Structure formats: structure tokens, C-alpha cells
Amino acid sequence: MPAAAQAAASASCATAGCPPPAFSLLRVRGLPQEHSCGMLGAQLADVLGGGHVRYMLISNYMIDMAWLLSAVPSILDADQVLLVHGERKSPMAVKMMTDAAQGRRWTVHAPPLRDQWGVHHSKAFLLHFDRGLRVIVMTANLIYQDCNLKTQGLWYQDFPRKAAGTSSDQASSSFEAALTDYVNALRLPLQAAKQARAIIAEHDFSSARAHLVTSVPGYHTGADMRKYGHMRVRELLRGETFPSNFQHSPLVAQFSSMGSVNTKWLEELQHSFAQGTYHDGQVTRPLGKPEDFRVVWPTVSAVRDSNEGWFAGCSIPGSAANVLRAAKGCTVPMLKQHWCIWDGNPTAVGRQHAMPHIKTYLRHRGQEVAYLVVTSHNLSKAAWGVLQKGETQMYIMHYELGVMLLPSLEQAYRSHEHFGFSCTSIAPQPSRAGEPEDVQFWAKGGVDTHSSAATSDAYAVELPVPYMLPPQRYGASDEPWRVGEAFSGLDSKGCTVQESFERNSHYGN
């Protein structure tokens, strides 16, 4: 089947028995149907429900417990709940969690941090159903605005129990090993840690269609240095072979917060994301340095005119000092040449007025995507880590969690015996048609009758990349959003910056 037809069929498939999309965007209130269904319409109530939950691990940075239970009341039906949070600076939010835990088999835990600037920023769920384990990785805080008004990413996959006679002591895949390692790093209470490890060990992750990309606070050396942060990305991509058209292909970074970074560290980060090889005849060569590096960051006008107005900028905390930082001896912001607008991919995705809280990193050639990382990692040393001591040590401040999507993993998944396995659906699993000769990733809307993929025998998998490829550079009058500045003018709600921030809250909605 031509790739264009395959992509259309995949995009329209939302019935029982079909596997979930490679990744999805959370539904945004007020958007038309074509931008609110399938891979553009994921909802927490759907992915957290559908069956008896024996155990649920909820991991997030911000949690409005009252709102979460009103949006997903099925959480109260879970036999056990482990809440892992980053709400160290919000006693009210912690009290809501501890109050909800009263009289229930719930545990509330804030992972220890090594640094005063460190945070637990990971956003994920583990759901132990009767039939298997669901792993969910997403980018949204568990608050109303994040889950209803912003552009957010969500990935999930269901995994069956290991076959009888299979030892639970041996990891079924690198996915299981990474997940277990990450749970260990949370330093949970003894019994909670033991239970979480046991549940993971019971399940078979050999069909994982993504790699986990984690960050764990601390100084990491030796083999551990390659397990976390951007060095994890570097290690995973080094093992991948891509089509030759991705040689020197552009790199895109899109995020919603920015730390204090410098040119040296940006080069370090780009080096990790530039790994991978291609075949040149009988010779294997590195993909090489990207010919272009583009950074997607909302403009002041995009925030002002968004569906939340100025208040959307509260969740895009890039200070003027960080956003406008110049290299030593220079007055021009070092990222100015890389800035690109947030356009929300208006035709295919329709997120132009829903400000991004999603974080994505990818390489592409035209509309074809070599790989995609969807994650909680923003552009900071604290999140991705920084190499030290002659690159023999990596220092990380935050807990972070994301997934790397690769055509090779998707190809293996589609031929695996667990293809389409569901913890909650009793419909027959979709049949495997044998391993596809080739799988290609394309930005949603990028495969049509005029594309080079339209007549290819490759299986085209559409990804809802929420901005146009290549991203459009800033115009002469565009300026990057900076939090803490009193920009002039009224927003889409008729408010000034001060009024918008005073009238809105992330809690109690």
C-alpha cells in the first residue's frame, strides 16, 4: 500500500483492536473535531480508565488533587496509589494530596534532591491492570490549564505479563532496565520501592516501541554517565542507522522553559542529538553535524493572542536574562539566529492558539522525521546534564522522563507477537502482516500524493508534530516571550499582563 494511504488509514483508526498512535497530543478545549480526535484528542480519563486498576503510580511536578479527582474520578477506584510529586514549594498542594490519601492505600512521596535548584519534573503513570501494565509518559502537569488549554504530548503502551516460566530477575528489554533504574532512583519508601520493582519485573517489555530517556539528580561517572540526560540520547542514537538523506539534516529543539545556557553547552547538547550513522555503499558513516539548528519558542504576540491570553506565559518561564543571554563579548542574544515561531501547525494540528508546554527534539529532512524525543526536559543543564572533568562526569539536577521514537523500534513493534496488545480491550489483537520492509516517520500532514513517500512501499507513520517543518524563523518585528516583563497591550481576554496574572491561578479550577 502506498505510504499516503497507509498514513491516512493509521490516522483514522481509533477503534478497539487498533494500537494507539505512536504518540498523541492532549485534546484542547474549543478546537474543531478534526483537531480533537485520534492522535490529536487524547484525554486523561480515557487512558487512565477502562478496567480494574490494582496499582497506580502517579508521577508529576504540579498536582491539583481536587481538580484531578474531578477530571478522573476512576483514580479513587484503584486498589493502591503511589503519588510521586515535585510540590515542595506548595504546602497547599501537598495538603490536598495527603488529605486525599487519608483512609486509603495511598502513599505520597517527594523524591530527595541534591541541589536547591533541582526539581522532580517527570510526568508519567504506571497502571497495573488485571491483564498487564500500562506505561504513560506525558508533558502536562496535573492541573486544569495544562490538560485542557495547552499543547501537550502523551505516549503510552500496554505490556503483557511475562510468559509462565520466564524469570522475573532478568530484564526483558532495555526499556525494562531503564524503567527499573529510574524507579530505584526515586528513593521510594522501602515497601513502595519493592512493590514497584516487583510489578515491573512481572511484565514483558520486549515489544517497547520507544526508548525511555531519563534524568536523575547527581554526579554520574563511568557507565552511569551514559544512562541519563543528553548522554542517554547520545548513546541511543549512536546505535542507530538512518537513511542517507538524513546526513547533516537539520535539528529542531522546542521547549517551554529555558535555563542559563552558554554556547559551549549548546554545542555539547547538539553533539548528542547529532549522533547516528548512514550507509554510503558498503561504508558506514556518521550523520554529521546538523546543517541547521532551529529553536521553536513563542513570540510575545503569540502568547498575547493565545486561548489563555497573557497568563499562558506564566507556564513559559524564560527570564529575560536567559532568553536574551549573549555570548561573551557579544551584544546579540546567542539564540537569536535560531529563534523560530510557534505556529501550532494550523492546518494539520490546529494548535496555533494553544501555547506549548510540550517539549520535542527531532531531526528531519523536509517533512520526514529521523527520530523524535517527546519529554519533560526543557533546554537547561539542570534537565539534560552538563559534562564535567574532561567529559568523565555528568552532573544533573532534575528528575526528568521522556521517550525517544525511532522508525527501527516502530518497525520491530509492528512485527512483534505483542503488537496491539491492550490491557483494557477484549477485542482481538490486530494481525501482524510480517515485518515491514521499512518504516518512515512523517510529520502529520506531510504525506500526500505529491510527496516522495506517496508511492513508496515503506510504511508511513504520521506524528502530530505541533509546528511546521521546517519551523519558520522570526520576522523582523517578532520578539521572544520573556516572563516577568510587563508587555503593553490587551490580550485575547481583554486583560493587561498584570490583570491576567492576578485573575488566574493554576490551582482551584
C-alpha positions in Angstrom: 0.0 0.0 0.0 1.4 3.4 -0.9 2.6 5.4 2.2 0.0 8.1 1.8 -2.9 5.6 2.0 -1.2 3.8 4.9 -0.8 7.1 6.9 -4.5 8.0 6.2 -5.7 4.6 7.4 -3.5 4.8 10.5 -4.7 8.3 11.4 -8.3 7.4 11.1 -8.1 4.2 13.2 -9.4 4.8 16.6 -11.4 1.7 17.2 -10.9 -1.2 19.6 -8.2 -3.6 18.4 -6.1 -0.9 16.9 -2.8 0.1 18.6 -2.6 3.6 19.9 -0.8 6.2 17.8 3.0 6.4 18.0 2.3 9.4 20.2 -0.6 11.8 20.7 -1.5 15.4 21.7 -3.9 16.0 24.5 -7.2 17.4 23.4 -7.6 21.2 23.7 -10.9 22.6 24.6 -12.7 24.6 21.9 -11.0 23.1 18.9 -13.0 21.7 15.9 -13.5 18.0 15.6 -10.8 17.5 13.0 -8.2 18.8 15.6 -9.7 16.9 18.6 -9.8 13.3 17.6 -7.5 10.4 17.1 -3.8 11.3 17.7 -5.0 14.9 18.3 -7.5 14.1 21.0 -6.0 12.1 23.9 -7.8 12.6 27.2 -6.6 11.5 30.7 -9.9 10.0 31.6 -9.6 7.6 28.7 -6.0 6.4 29.2 -6.4 6.1 32.9 -9.6 4.1 32.7 -11.1 1.1 31.1 -10.5 -1.6 33.7 -9.8 -2.6 37.2 -6.5 -0.9 38.4 -4.7 -2.9 41.0 -1.9 -0.3 41.4 -1.3 3.2 40.1 1.9 5.2 40.2 1.3 8.9 39.5 4.4 11.0 38.8 4.3 14.7 38.2 5.7 18.1 39.1 2.5 20.0 39.9 -0.7 18.3 41.1 -4.0 19.9 41.8 -5.5 16.9 43.5 -9.1 18.3 43.7 -9.1 19.0 40.0 -7.5 15.7 39.1 -10.1 13.7 41.0 -12.9 15.6 39.5 -11.5 15.1 36.0 -10.5 11.4 36.5 -12.7 10.0 39.4 -11.7 6.5 38.4 -8.4 7.1 40.3 -10.4 6.6 43.5 -11.3 3.1 42.4 -7.6 2.0 42.2 -6.6 -0.6 44.9 -3.4 1.2 45.6 -1.9 4.6 44.6 1.6 5.9 44.8 1.9 9.7 44.3 5.3 11.0 43.4 5.4 14.8 43.2 7.5 17.9 43.0 5.3 20.2 45.0 8.0 21.2 47.5 7.1 24.9 47.4 3.3 24.5 47.6 2.1 23.3 51.0 -1.5 23.7 49.9 -1.0 21.2 47.0 0.8 18.7 49.3 -2.1 19.0 51.8 -4.6 18.2 49.1 -2.6 15.1 48.3 -2.2 13.9 51.9 -5.9 14.7 52.6 -6.9 12.5 49.6 -4.7 9.7 50.9 -6.4 9.6 54.3 -8.2 6.3 54.8 -6.9 4.8 51.5 -4.0 2.6 50.5 -2.1 5.6 49.1 1.5 6.7 49.6 2.7 10.3 49.0 6.3 10.8 48.2 8.6 13.7 47.2 11.9 12.3 45.8 15.0 13.7 47.5 17.0 16.3 45.7 20.7 17.1 45.8 20.5 20.7 44.9 18.3 23.6 45.9 17.5 24.3 42.3 16.6 20.7 41.5 13.0 19.6 40.9 11.1 16.4 40.3 9.8 17.3 36.9 8.8 13.9 35.4 5.2 13.3 34.3 4.1 9.7 34.0 1.8 7.0 35.1 2.1 3.3 35.7 -1.2 1.4 35.8 -1.3 -2.2 36.8 -4.4 -3.7 35.3 -5.5 -7.3 35.6 -4.2 -8.1 32.2 -1.0 -6.1 32.1 0.9 -2.9 32.8 0.3 0.4 31.0 3.2 2.9 30.9 2.2 6.6 30.2 4.7 9.3 29.6 3.5 12.9 29.0 4.3 16.5 29.3 1.4 18.0 31.2 1.3 19.0 34.8 -1.8 17.6 36.5 -3.6 21.0 36.6 -6.6 22.2 34.6 -4.8 24.6 32.2 -2.1 22.1 31.3 -4.6 19.3 30.5 -7.2 21.4 28.7 -5.7 24.6 27.2 -2.1 23.9 26.2 -0.3 21.9 23.6 0.8 18.7 25.3 2.2 15.4 24.3 1.3 11.9 25.6 2.8 8.5 24.8 1.6 5.2 26.2 1.9 1.5 25.6 0.4 -1.6 27.2 2.7 -4.6 28.1 1.5 -8.2 29.0 2.7 -10.4 31.8 5.9 -12.4 31.1 5.2 -15.9 29.9 5.0 -18.6 32.5 8.4 -20.0 33.4 10.2 -16.7 32.5 12.4 -15.4 35.2 11.4 -12.0 36.6 15.0 -11.4 37.6 16.1 -10.8 34.0 15.0 -7.7 32.2 13.0 -8.3 29.0 14.5 -5.3 27.3 16.5 -2.1 27.7 13.1 -0.4 28.3 12.5 -2.5 31.4 16.1 -1.9 32.6 15.7 1.9 32.2 12.3 1.9 33.9 13.5 -0.1 36.9 16.6 2.0 37.2 14.5 5.2 37.2 12.1 3.8 39.8 15.1 2.9 42.0 16.5 6.4 41.7 13.2 7.9 43.1 14.3 6.5 46.5 10.8 5.5 47.4 9.9 4.2 50.9 11.2 0.6 51.2 7.9 -1.3 50.8 6.7 1.1 48.0 10.0 0.6 46.1 9.9 -3.2 46.5 6.3 -3.3 45.2 7.0 -1.1 42.2 10.1 -3.1 41.2 8.1 -6.4 41.5 5.2 -5.1 39.3 7.7 -4.0 36.6 9.5 -7.3 36.8 6.3 -9.3 36.1 5.8 -7.8 32.7 7.3 -8.3 29.3 8.7 -5.1 27.7 10.3 -6.7 24.6 7.7 -5.1 22.3 8.5 -1.5 23.5 8.1 0.9 20.6 10.1 3.6 22.2 13.2 4.1 24.4 13.0 5.8 27.8 15.1 8.9 28.2 15.6 9.7 31.9 17.4 12.2 34.0 18.3 11.5 37.6 20.0 14.0 40.0 23.6 13.5 40.9 27.2 13.2 39.6 27.3 10.3 37.2 30.5 8.6 36.1 31.6 5.5 34.2 28.7 3.5 32.6 26.2 5.5 34.6 27.1 8.7 32.7 25.6 7.2 29.5 22.3 6.2 31.3 20.9 9.7 31.8 20.3 13.1 30.2 21.7 14.0 26.8 24.3 11.3 27.2 21.5 8.8 27.1 20.4 10.4 23.9 23.9 10.2 22.5 24.2 6.5 23.4 20.9 5.5 21.9 21.5 7.4 18.6 25.0 6.0 18.2 23.4 2.6 17.8 21.0 3.7 15.0 21.4 3.7 11.3 19.3 6.1 9.3 18.5 6.7 5.6 21.3 8.6 3.8 19.0 11.6 3.2 19.4 12.5 6.9 23.1 13.2 6.5 23.7 16.7 8.1 19.9 17.0 8.5 18.5 19.9 10.5 18.0 19.7 14.2 14.9 21.2 16.0 14.6 21.9 19.7 11.2 23.0 21.1 10.6 23.6 24.8 8.7 25.7 27.3 11.4 26.8 29.7 14.9 27.9 29.3 17.8 27.8 31.8 21.1 29.6 31.9 23.0 28.1 29.0 26.0 29.0 27.0 27.5 28.3 23.6 29.8 25.6 24.8 26.9 23.7 26.4 24.6 24.1 23.4 27.3 22.5 21.2 27.6 19.7 23.7 23.8 19.1 23.6 23.8 19.3 19.7 26.6 16.8 19.5 24.5 14.3 21.4 21.4 14.8 19.2 23.5 14.6 16.1 24.6 11.0 16.6 23.7 8.2 14.3 25.0 6.7 11.1 24.0 6.0 7.5 25.2 3.6 4.8 27.3 5.0 1.9 27.5 1.9 -0.2 29.4 -0.6 1.8 30.7 2.1 4.2 29.0 3.2 7.4 29.4 6.9 8.0 28.3 9.3 10.8 25.3 11.5 10.0 27.4 14.5 10.9 26.8 17.9 12.4 23.3 19.4 11.6 23.4 21.9 8.7 20.8 24.0 10.7 19.7 24.3 14.3 16.3 25.8 14.9 14.7 26.7 18.3 10.9 26.9 18.5 9.9 29.5 21.2 6.7 31.5 21.3 6.7 35.2 20.5 5.2 37.9 22.7 2.3 38.3 20.2 1.6 34.5 20.2 1.2 34.5 24.0 -0.9 37.6 24.0 -3.3 36.3 21.3 -3.5 32.7 22.7 -6.5 31.0 24.1 -5.3 31.9 27.7 -4.1 35.3 26.9 -1.1 36.7 28.8 -1.5 34.1 31.5 -0.2 31.4 29.1 3.2 33.0 29.5 3.3 32.0 33.2 3.9 28.5 32.0 6.7 29.6 29.6 9.2 30.7 32.3 12.1 32.0 30.3 13.5 35.0 32.0 14.9 37.9 30.1 18.4 37.1 31.5 18.2 33.6 30.0 16.3 34.2 26.8 18.4 37.2 25.7 21.7 35.9 27.0 24.6 36.9 24.7 27.8 35.1 24.2 30.8 36.6 25.9 32.0 39.8 24.2 28.8 40.0 22.1 25.6 42.1 22.4 23.3 40.0 20.2 21.4 37.2 22.0 23.2 33.9 21.2 19.9 32.2 20.2 18.6 35.0 18.0 19.8 33.3 14.8 18.0 30.1 15.8 14.6 31.5 17.0 11.5 30.2 15.2 7.9 31.0 15.8 5.3 28.7 17.5 2.7 28.3 14.7 0.9 25.2 16.1 0.9 23.5 12.6 -2.5 25.2 12.0 -3.8 23.0 9.1 -2.8 19.6 10.3 -2.7 20.0 14.1 -4.6 23.3 14.8 -2.6 24.3 17.9 -1.7 27.8 16.8 -3.5 29.4 19.8 -2.7 26.7 22.4 0.7 27.6 23.8 3.2 24.8 24.1 4.1 23.0 27.3 5.2 20.0 25.2 8.9 19.5 24.7 10.2 17.9 21.5 13.6 17.4 19.9 14.0 16.0 16.4 16.0 15.8 13.2 14.2 16.0 9.9 14.6 16.3 6.1 11.6 18.2 4.8 8.6 16.5 6.3 10.3 13.2 7.0 11.4 12.8 10.6 14.5 10.8 11.5 13.6 10.5 15.2 11.5 12.3 17.8 12.0 12.8 21.5 8.9 13.8 23.5 9.9 14.6 27.0 9.7 16.7 30.2 13.2 18.0 29.5 13.5 21.7 28.9 16.5 23.5 27.5 18.7 23.5 30.6 21.8 22.0 32.1 19.8 21.1 35.1 17.5 18.9 33.0 19.8 17.4 30.3 23.0 17.5 32.4 26.4 19.0 31.8 29.7 17.2 31.2 32.5 17.9 33.7 36.1 16.9 34.5 37.1 16.4 30.9 33.9 14.7 30.0 34.4 11.9 32.6 31.5 13.1 34.7 27.9 14.4 34.2 26.0 16.5 36.6 22.2 16.6 36.6 19.9 18.5 39.0 16.4 17.3 37.9 14.3 14.2 37.6 13.1 14.1 34.0 11.4 11.5 31.9 10.7 11.2 28.1 10.6 8.8 25.2 12.6 8.5 22.0 10.6 7.4 19.0 12.6 5.6 16.2 11.5 4.0 12.9 13.5 0.9 13.8 11.6 0.4 17.0 8.3 1.0 15.3 9.2 -1.5 12.6 10.1 -4.1 15.2 6.9 -3.4 17.2 4.7 -4.0 14.1 6.1 -7.5 13.7 6.1 -8.4 17.4 3.8 -11.0 18.8 2.5 -8.4 21.3 1.7 -5.9 18.5 -1.6 -4.1 19.5 -1.8 -5.7 23.0 -4.2 -3.9 25.2 -4.7 -4.1 29.0 -8.2 -2.9 28.7 -9.7 -4.1 25.4 -11.1 -7.6 24.9 -11.1 -7.1 21.1 -8.7 -9.4 19.2 -5.2 -8.0 18.7 -4.7 -6.7 15.2 -3.0 -9.2 13.0 0.7 -8.8 12.0 1.4 -8.7 8.3 5.0 -9.6 8.8 7.8 -7.2 9.4 7.5 -4.1 7.2 10.5 -3.7 4.9 10.8 -0.1 6.0 9.1 2.3 8.4 9.2 6.1 7.9 8.2 8.9 10.2 6.4 11.8 8.7 5.0 15.0 10.3 1.2 14.9 10.3 0.0 16.4 7.0 3.4 15.8 5.4 2.4 12.7 3.4 0.3 13.5 0.4 0.1 12.4 -3.2 2.9 14.9 -4.1 5.4 13.7 -1.5 8.3 11.3 -2.2 6.7 8.8 0.2 3.3 8.6 -1.6 4.4 5.8 -4.0 6.9 4.2 -1.7 6.5 0.7 -0.2 7.6 2.0 3.1 5.1 2.1 5.9 4.4 5.7 6.8 3.7 6.6 10.4 2.4 10.1 11.0 3.5 12.0 14.0 1.5 15.0 15.3 4.4 17.4 15.3 2.8 20.6 16.6 4.7 23.0 14.4 5.6 23.3 10.7 8.7 21.7 9.4 11.0 23.4 8.8 10.0 25.9 11.6 9.5 29.4 10.4 12.1 31.9 11.6 11.2 35.1 13.5 10.2 38.1 11.4 11.8 41.5 11.9 9.1 42.6 14.4 8.9 39.3 16.4 10.4 39.2 19.8 10.7 36.2 22.1 8.5 35.8 25.1 10.1 36.6 28.5 8.3 36.0 31.8 8.3 38.8 34.3 8.1 41.7 31.8 5.1 44.0 31.7 4.4 43.9 27.9 1.9 46.5 26.7 -1.5 45.9 25.2 -4.6 43.8 26.0 -4.7 40.1 25.4 -7.3 37.9 23.9 -9.3 38.1 27.1 -9.1 41.9 27.2 -6.6 42.0 30.1 -3.2 43.6 30.7 -0.3 41.3 31.7 -0.8 42.3 35.4 -4.6 41.8 35.3 -4.2 38.4 33.6 -1.7 37.1 36.2 -3.7 38.4 39.1 -7.1 37.0 37.9 -5.8 33.5 37.2 -4.4 30.6 39.2 -3.0 27.1 38.4 -4.9 25.7 41.3 -8.6 25.5 42.3 -10.0 25.3 38.7 
